[in-house]
């Protein structure tokens, strides 16, 4: 990979006889980092957080908790967060979330506990992302929420306080909506219960339990119900595990670059986050899960290069790998046979329309791909190299990094436009690629 050029373009060279080798710890999990900061801000005492994701999204959430009254100071490799004892303050200015849909949705729930007014806004991408799925349950709890198009789109104006717990079934599989309701439930009168039809990320309930919340999770059909009793939280001490959504890029890269043998360290493999591992194994990947830590729900992943075959991805497994579809589509483009992704319409509501931009990326690299209303179909090349070309990221970090992975198996250099978007979640991606490609 060359240094970034003028115009925010990265030129990614093919592996060219080199391979991915050694050990790598990708950045701290972004989803966990957001939630750790919010729990620490609400709690009593000083929380110790290590390994937080250093991307722009989490930086905005860090600024937000300071605006809400938490005191933050670094100490060595840790961040110390002195909580507000459950008494967040009304912010003096608009809270900016940047590119983070997770940030704005989770914060909407937390600031709904404040007897006051809070305005949440983001960049152009966030302004296009639907917020009614969060606003609806928070209104049922007593918050007053306004925004563009009747509160459906940011910026959001939240007037909170006086909340009452609700019993709510998620109409879409969304850990963000579940989390927003649970954060609001911390300041509500009476219990809050959320039902999920299929399992989604469980980070919020895991972290609230760690902080001493009165929370109970019970199996319910194919999903579960989460019940929260309002009450105080105590400070937490947390080392954020490595982000599985980021690890997936390296896992695919190690699969498709001949001679690769890469170990990804300390990856979170808890509920609804390890789906990409199952998909790659179905595709024939030489991927081994080793060194499990059942307490922290982490493991190391050893991935070696080898041929892949097409598969089908859909149904209840999709919420557990929704962010990994673009790079799994790169794996599919180099596999033998056809891969079909379905039940992934949620990808149209991400930083870009990821179904459309993933297909555009693959076609720019010479692959055969077609978007469907809720998914995509990719015809594999049976290992034949992809084409060199120009890929536009559309400001989407996962499209930019997926294109870089595809470039490793291309005939020539790939120009990735909008490379700075990787700073959203993985500022050191280029540095790690240089270090691991030997």
ZATI-219595 format. One line per field, with one value per residue (C-alpha): x, y, z. Coordinates in Angstrom, 1 decimal. Example, Ala and Ser with C-alpha at 12.3 -4.5 7.8 and 13.67 -1.06 7.14 Angstrom:
<sites>
u = [12.3_13.7]
v = [-4.5_-1.1]
w = [7.8_7.1]
</sites>
This chain:
<sites>
u = [0.0_1.3_1.0_-2.3_-2.4_-3.9_-7.6_-8.0_-7.1_-5.1_-3.3_-3.3_-0.9_-1.5_0.2_2.6_4.2_4.0_1.6_0.0_1.9_2.4_0.0_-2.3_-4.6_-7.1_-8.6_-10.9_-14.5_-16.4_-19.8_-18.4_-16.4_-19.5_-21.5_-18.6_-18.4_-22.1_-22.3_-19.3_-20.8_-24.0_-22.3_-21.1_-17.3_-14.5_-14.4_-11.2_-11.4_-8.5_-8.3_-11.1_-11.5_-9.6_-11.7_-13.6_-17.0_-16.0_-14.1_-17.5_-19.1_-16.3_-16.9_-20.6_-20.2_-18.0_-20.7_-23.2_-21.1_-18.6_-15.0_-12.4_-8.7_-6.1_-3.8_-1.2_-2.9_-6.3_-9.0_-10.5_-14.1_-15.7_-19.4_-22.4_-24.1_-27.1_-27.4_-26.4_-26.5_-28.3_-25.6_-24.8_-24.4_-25.5_-23.9_-22.1_-21.9_-20.1_-20.6_-21.9_-25.4_-24.7_-23.7_-26.8_-29.2_-27.6_-27.2_-30.9_-31.8_-29.4_-30.2_-34.0_-33.3_-32.4_-35.0_-34.0_-33.3_-30.6_-29.9_-28.1_-26.7_-24.3_-22.8_-24.6_-24.6_-26.2_-28.8_-30.1_-30.4_-33.8_-34.4_-38.1_-37.2_-35.6_-37.9_-41.1_-40.3_-38.7_-41.9_-43.8_-41.6_-42.5_-39.7_-40.6_-38.5_-38.6_-36.5_-36.8_-39.9_-41.7_-38.6_-37.7_-34.3_-31.6_-31.0_-32.9_-34.3_-34.8_-36.8_-36.5_-37.3_-40.3_-39.9_-41.9_-40.7_-42.3_-42.7_-41.5_-41.0_-38.4_-40.0_-36.6_-33.5_-31.5_-29.1_-29.0_-32.7_-32.6_-29.7_-31.4_-34.5_-32.3_-30.3_-33.5_-34.8_-32.0_-33.8_-37.4_-40.0_-40.7_-39.2_-38.3_-38.5_-37.3_-38.2_-36.0_-37.3_-33.8_-30.6_-28.7_-25.6_-25.8_-23.1_-25.4_-26.9_-23.5_-22.0_-25.0_-24.8_-21.1_-22.0_-24.4_-27.7_-30.8_-31.0_-32.2_-32.0_-34.2_-34.5_-37.7_-38.4_-35.5_-34.6_-34.7_-36.3_-34.2_-35.7_-34.1_-35.0_-33.9_-31.2_-27.7_-24.7_-21.2_-18.0_-16.5_-13.1_-12.9_-10.3_-12.2_-11.7_-10.7_-13.4_-14.7_-16.0_-12.5_-11.0_-13.2_-11.2_-8.0_-9.6_-10.8_-7.4_-5.6_-7.9_-7.3_-3.6_-1.5_0.9_-0.8_-0.8_-2.2_-3.3_-5.9_-5.7_-8.3_-11.3_-14.8_-16.8_-19.9_-23.6_-24.3_-20.7_-19.0_-21.3_-18.5_-16.5_-19.3_-19.7_-16.0_-15.8_-18.8_-16.8_-13.9_-11.7_-8.8_-9.9_-9.3_-10.7_-8.1_-7.4_-11.0_-11.6_-15.1_-15.3_-14.4_-16.0_-12.9_-10.6_-7.7_-8.4_-5.8_-6.4_-4.5_-4.8_-6.8_-9.5_-13.0_-16.4_-19.7_-22.4_-25.7_-26.0_-29.3_-32.0_-31.3_-27.5_-27.6_-27.8_-24.6_-22.6_-24.4_-21.3_-19.1_-21.1_-18.9_-15.7_-17.5_-18.6_-14.9_-14.3_-17.3_-15.9_-12.8_-14.6_-15.6_-19.3_-22.1_-22.7_-26.1_-26.8_-30.4_-32.3_-29.8_-32.0_-30.7_-27.5_-29.3_-29.5_-25.8_-23.1_-23.9_-26.4_-24.0_-25.9_-25.4_-21.9_-20.7_-21.9_-20.3_-17.0_-17.0_-17.8_-15.1_-12.7_-14.1_-16.3_-19.8_-22.3_-25.9_-27.9_-31.2_-33.9_-32.6_-29.2_-26.8_-25.6_-21.9_-20.4_-17.0_-13.9_-12.6_-9.5_-8.7_-7.3_-9.6_-9.0_-7.1_-9.3_-10.8_-13.3_-15.3_-15.9_-18.8_-17.4_-18.1_-15.2_-16.2_-16.4_-12.9_-11.3_-13.1_-11.8_-8.3_-8.7_-9.8_-6.8_-4.5_-5.8_-5.9_-3.9_-2.7_-3.1_-6.5_-7.2_-9.6_-11.2_-12.4_-9.8_-9.9_-13.3_-11.3_-10.5_-14.2_-13.3_-9.8_-7.3_-4.3_-5.6_-2.9_-0.2_-1.3_-1.4_2.2_3.3_1.5_2.2_5.6]
v = [0.0_3.4_6.5_8.3_10.5_13.9_13.6_11.0_8.0_5.0_2.8_-0.8_-3.1_-6.9_-9.2_-10.2_-13.2_-11.8_-13.3_-12.3_-13.8_-13.3_-12.2_-9.2_-7.6_-5.4_-2.4_-2.7_-3.5_-0.4_-1.5_-2.4_0.8_2.9_1.1_1.1_4.8_5.2_2.8_4.4_7.9_6.8_4.8_5.8_5.9_5.8_3.2_1.9_1.3_-0.1_-0.9_1.4_1.7_4.8_5.6_8.8_7.2_6.3_9.7_11.4_9.3_10.1_13.8_13.2_11.7_14.6_17.0_15.0_15.5_12.6_13.4_11.7_11.5_9.1_7.1_5.0_2.7_3.2_5.8_6.7_7.8_9.3_8.7_11.0_8.7_8.4_12.2_13.2_16.9_18.8_19.5_23.2_22.6_20.3_16.8_15.8_12.0_12.3_9.2_7.0_5.5_3.5_6.6_8.6_5.8_4.7_8.3_9.0_6.4_7.7_11.4_10.6_10.1_13.8_16.3_18.7_19.1_17.5_17.8_15.0_15.5_13.8_14.0_13.7_9.9_9.8_12.4_9.8_7.0_6.2_7.1_6.3_2.8_4.3_7.3_5.1_3.1_6.1_8.1_5.2_5.6_9.3_11.1_13.8_13.4_15.5_15.6_15.9_14.2_13.8_12.5_10.0_11.5_13.5_15.9_14.6_16.9_14.9_16.2_13.7_12.9_11.3_8.0_4.8_1.3_-0.5_-4.0_-3.9_-6.3_-5.3_-5.0_-5.3_-7.2_-4.3_-4.3_-0.5_-0.2_-2.7_-0.8_2.6_1.2_-0.4_2.8_4.8_2.2_3.0_6.3_5.0_4.2_0.4_-2.4_-2.3_-5.5_-6.0_-9.0_-10.0_-12.5_-13.4_-13.0_-9.7_-8.3_-8.7_-6.2_-3.8_-6.4_-8.0_-4.7_-3.6_-6.9_-6.2_-2.8_-4.4_-3.7_-5.6_-7.3_-10.7_-12.4_-15.4_-17.6_-16.9_-18.9_-18.4_-15.2_-13.9_-11.3_-8.8_-7.4_-4.4_-3.0_0.6_1.1_2.4_1.1_0.8_1.5_-1.1_-2.2_-3.4_-4.4_-4.1_-7.2_-7.0_-6.1_-9.2_-7.0_-5.7_-9.2_-10.4_-8.3_-10.0_-13.4_-13.0_-11.5_-14.5_-16.9_-15.4_-14.5_-17.6_-18.7_-16.7_-17.9_-15.2_-15.3_-12.7_-12.2_-11.7_-11.4_-11.1_-14.2_-13.7_-13.7_-12.5_-11.5_-14.6_-15.4_-14.6_-17.5_-19.9_-18.6_-18.8_-22.3_-23.3_-21.9_-24.2_-21.7_-23.1_-21.2_-22.4_-20.9_-21.4_-20.1_-19.4_-17.3_-18.2_-15.4_-12.6_-14.4_-14.0_-16.3_-16.2_-17.0_-18.8_-18.4_-20.0_-19.6_-22.1_-22.5_-21.4_-22.5_-20.6_-20.8_-19.3_-16.7_-15.7_-16.0_-15.7_-15.7_-12.3_-10.0_-11.7_-10.7_-7.8_-5.5_-8.3_-8.8_-6.5_-8.4_-11.8_-10.8_-10.3_-13.9_-15.0_-13.3_-15.5_-18.7_-21.6_-21.3_-18.9_-17.2_-15.8_-13.3_-12.7_-11.1_-8.3_-5.3_-3.5_-2.9_-0.4_1.8_1.9_4.5_3.8_1.6_-1.3_-3.7_-1.3_-0.1_-3.7_-4.7_-1.6_-2.4_-6.0_-5.0_-2.4_-5.3_-7.4_-9.7_-10.8_-9.5_-8.5_-6.7_-8.1_-6.3_-7.8_-9.2_-9.9_-12.7_-13.2_-15.5_-16.7_-16.8_-20.1_-18.3_-16.4_-12.9_-9.9_-6.9_-3.8_-0.7_2.3_1.8_4.6_4.0_6.4_7.5_4.0_2.6_-1.0_-0.6_1.0_-1.8_-4.5_-3.0_-3.1_-6.8_-7.5_-5.6_-8.1_-10.7_-8.5_-8.4_-4.9_-1.9_-0.8_2.9_3.2_6.6_8.1_6.2_8.6_7.0_4.1_6.5_6.0_2.7_1.6_4.4_2.0_-0.3_0.8_0.5_-3.0_-4.1_-3.0_-4.8_-8.2_-8.4_-10.1]
w = [0.0_-0.9_1.2_0.9_-2.2_-2.7_-3.0_-0.2_-2.4_-1.2_-3.7_-2.6_-4.4_-4.8_-2.3_-5.1_-3.5_0.0_2.6_5.9_8.8_12.5_15.2_15.2_17.7_15.9_17.7_20.6_19.8_18.7_20.0_23.4_23.6_23.1_25.8_28.3_28.1_28.6_31.6_33.2_32.8_34.6_37.3_40.8_41.3_38.8_36.0_34.5_30.8_28.7_25.0_23.9_20.2_19.1_16.0_15.4_16.3_19.9_20.2_19.7_22.3_24.7_24.1_24.7_28.1_29.1_28.0_30.1_33.3_33.4_34.2_32.1_32.4_31.0_33.2_31.4_29.0_30.8_30.6_34.0_33.9_37.0_36.8_37.6_40.2_37.8_37.5_34.0_33.4_30.6_28.0_27.2_23.5_20.7_21.0_17.8_17.0_13.6_11.5_14.3_14.1_17.2_19.1_18.3_19.0_22.3_23.4_22.6_25.2_27.8_27.5_27.7_31.5_31.8_32.9_30.3_26.6_24.5_20.7_18.9_15.4_13.1_9.6_6.3_6.6_10.0_8.9_6.4_8.9_10.4_14.1_14.4_15.5_18.6_19.0_19.1_22.2_24.0_23.4_24.9_28.0_28.2_26.4_23.9_20.7_17.6_14.5_10.8_9.2_12.6_14.5_11.9_11.0_12.8_14.3_17.2_19.9_23.1_26.1_28.8_32.4_34.0_32.2_32.9_32.1_29.2_27.9_24.3_21.5_18.9_15.5_13.8_15.0_16.5_19.3_19.1_19.7_22.6_24.1_23.8_25.7_28.4_28.9_29.2_31.6_34.0_34.8_34.5_37.1_37.2_35.2_31.5_29.5_25.9_23.8_20.8_18.3_17.2_19.2_18.6_20.3_24.0_25.0_26.9_29.1_29.8_30.8_32.9_34.8_35.3_36.8_39.2_37.5_38.3_34.9_33.9_30.5_29.8_26.6_24.8_21.6_19.2_21.0_24.6_26.9_28.9_32.1_33.8_37.2_37.7_40.3_40.8_38.9_40.3_38.5_36.1_35.2_31.7_29.1_25.8_23.6_19.9_17.5_15.5_12.7_12.2_12.6_9.8_7.2_8.2_8.3_4.7_3.7_5.2_3.4_-0.1_0.0_-0.7_2.0_4.8_8.4_10.7_14.3_15.4_19.2_21.9_19.5_21.1_20.1_22.2_21.2_17.6_16.9_15.6_12.6_10.1_11.5_10.8_7.2_6.4_7.8_5.6_2.7_3.5_5.3_7.3_10.4_13.9_17.1_19.9_23.4_24.4_27.5_28.6_31.2_28.7_25.7_23.7_21.6_19.2_15.6_13.5_9.7_6.9_3.2_1.2_-1.5_-0.7_-2.0_-2.3_0.3_1.4_4.1_5.5_8.1_11.8_11.3_9.5_12.6_13.9_10.8_9.3_9.3_7.8_4.6_2.4_3.2_3.1_-0.4_-1.3_-0.1_-2.2_-5.3_-5.1_-4.1_-6.3_-7.0_-6.1_-2.8_-1.9_0.9_1.9_4.8_4.9_3.9_7.0_5.0_2.9_6.0_7.0_6.3_2.7_1.0_1.5_-0.8_-3.7_-2.7_-2.2_-5.6_-7.1_-5.4_-6.6_-10.2_-10.2_-9.4_-12.2_-10.1_-11.0_-8.4_-8.4_-5.7_-4.5_-2.5_0.7_-0.3_-3.1_-5.3_-6.0_-8.7_-7.6_-9.7_-8.2_-7.1_-10.3_-9.5_-9.4_-11.7_-10.8_-10.8_-9.0_-6.1_-4.5_-0.7_-0.6_2.7_4.2_6.2_5.6_1.9_1.8_3.9_1.9_-1.3_0.2_1.1_-2.5_-3.9_-2.2_-4.6_-7.7_-10.9_-10.3_-8.0_-6.7_-6.1_-3.1_-3.0_0.3_2.3_5.3_6.2_7.8_10.6_11.7_13.3_12.3_12.0_12.0_9.3_6.8_9.4_10.4_6.7_6.1_9.3_8.6_4.8_4.6]
</sites>
